[in-house]
């Protein structure tokens, strides 16, 4: 059971303009950090890259979490994609997790870039993004499974 927000606070059921339950804007940053960690761990398990390259990925991911509106997310995803080139064409379960993590990082960073930390965003506003995420992940994971089966 969750506690309701106090009336008059943003996102509270009695707040002006509130239509439903809301997520605090700051909560997108920890979600972004979690997706960055998942992506780094998946890339580390999937590819034989050096610890220095993984350190660069961690630094870029940390910067993306701190400044989601910057190009740090692009740099992070580029480093992870370049690490994938070192995978020697190996299709493993780690690739599936890397696809999930990279896509989650991309979507979460886009949301965190436009939602200020001190604001709230209603769950209803996030539903179209979550639906697109689920459809794209289903297609992406099917392609990974197909590639895995054919390799």
C-alpha positions in Angstrom: 0.0 0.0 0.0 1.4 3.4 -0.9 0.9 6.7 0.8 -1.0 9.3 -1.1 0.7 12.7 -1.8 -0.5 15.6 0.3 -3.3 17.7 -1.3 -1.9 20.7 -3.1 1.4 19.1 -4.0 2.2 18.3 -7.6 0.9 14.9 -8.6 -1.5 14.7 -5.7 -5.0 13.6 -6.6 -6.3 16.9 -5.3 -3.7 19.0 -7.1 -4.8 21.5 -9.7 -4.7 19.8 -13.1 -3.9 16.3 -11.7 -5.8 13.6 -13.5 -4.3 10.5 -12.0 -1.3 8.9 -10.3 2.0 10.6 -11.1 5.7 9.7 -11.0 8.2 12.2 -9.6 10.5 13.5 -12.2 13.6 12.7 -10.1 12.6 9.0 -10.3 13.7 8.9 -14.0 17.4 9.4 -13.0 17.7 6.2 -10.9 15.8 4.3 -13.7 18.4 5.7 -16.2 21.2 4.7 -13.9 19.8 1.2 -13.6 19.5 0.8 -17.4 23.1 2.1 -17.8 24.3 -0.5 -15.3 22.4 -3.3 -17.1 23.8 -2.2 -20.4 27.4 -2.1 -19.2 27.1 -5.5 -17.5 25.6 -7.0 -20.6 28.3 -5.6 -22.9 31.0 -6.8 -20.5 29.5 -10.3 -20.5 29.0 -10.4 -24.3 32.2 -8.9 -25.7 35.9 -9.3 -24.9 36.6 -5.6 -24.4 39.4 -4.2 -22.2 38.6 -2.8 -18.8 39.7 0.6 -20.0 36.9 0.7 -22.6 34.4 -0.5 -20.0 35.7 2.3 -17.7 35.0 4.8 -20.6 31.5 3.4 -20.9 30.9 3.7 -17.2 32.1 7.3 -17.2 29.9 8.1 -20.2 26.9 6.4 -18.6 27.5 8.2 -15.4 27.6 11.5 -17.3 24.4 10.5 -19.1 22.7 9.9 -15.8 23.8 13.2 -14.3 23.1 15.2 -17.5 20.4 13.4 -19.5 19.8 16.3 -21.8 23.5 16.3 -23.0 25.1 14.1 -25.7 26.6 11.9 -23.0 23.9 9.3 -23.7 24.8 9.2 -27.4 28.5 8.8 -26.4 27.6 6.0 -24.0 25.5 4.1 -26.6 28.2 4.6 -29.2 30.9 3.1 -27.0 28.6 0.1 -26.2 27.9 -0.3 -29.9 31.6 -0.2 -30.8 32.2 -2.8 -28.1 29.6 -5.0 -29.9 31.9 -4.9 -33.0 34.5 -6.7 -30.9 32.1 -9.6 -30.2 33.5 -11.6 -33.1 29.9 -12.2 -34.4 29.0 -14.2 -31.3 25.3 -14.3 -30.6 24.6 -15.2 -27.0 22.1 -14.4 -24.3 24.2 -11.4 -23.4 23.2 -9.8 -26.7 19.6 -10.0 -25.8 20.3 -8.2 -22.5 22.4 -5.6 -24.3 19.6 -4.8 -26.7 17.2 -4.4 -23.8 19.6 -2.2 -21.8 20.6 0.0 -24.8 16.9 0.6 -25.7 15.9 1.2 -22.1 18.8 3.7 -21.8 17.8 5.5 -24.9 14.1 5.8 -23.9 14.8 6.6 -20.2 17.4 9.3 -21.2 14.9 10.9 -23.6 12.3 11.1 -20.9 14.7 12.3 -18.2 15.9 15.0 -20.6 12.5 16.6 -20.9 11.0 16.0 -17.5 12.6 18.3 -14.9 13.6 16.5 -11.6 11.3 18.7 -9.5 8.2 18.0 -11.6 5.9 15.1 -11.9 4.7 13.1 -14.9 1.4 11.2 -14.9 1.5 7.5 -15.6 -1.1 8.0 -18.3 1.4 10.2 -20.2 4.0 7.5 -20.0 1.8 4.7 -21.4 2.3 5.5 -25.1 6.1 5.4 -24.6 5.9 2.1 -22.6 3.7 0.6 -25.4 6.2 1.6 -28.1 9.0 0.3 -25.9 7.3 -3.1 -25.5 6.5 -3.4 -29.2 10.1 -2.5 -30.3 11.6 -4.8 -27.7 9.4 -7.7 -28.8 10.6 -7.2 -32.4 14.2 -6.7 -31.4 14.3 -9.8 -29.1 12.7 -11.9 -31.8 15.4 -10.8 -34.2 18.1 -11.7 -31.6 16.5 -15.1 -31.1 16.4 -15.7 -34.9 20.0 -14.7 -35.2 20.9 -17.0 -32.3 19.0 -19.9 -33.8 20.7 -19.4 -37.2 24.2 -19.1 -35.8 
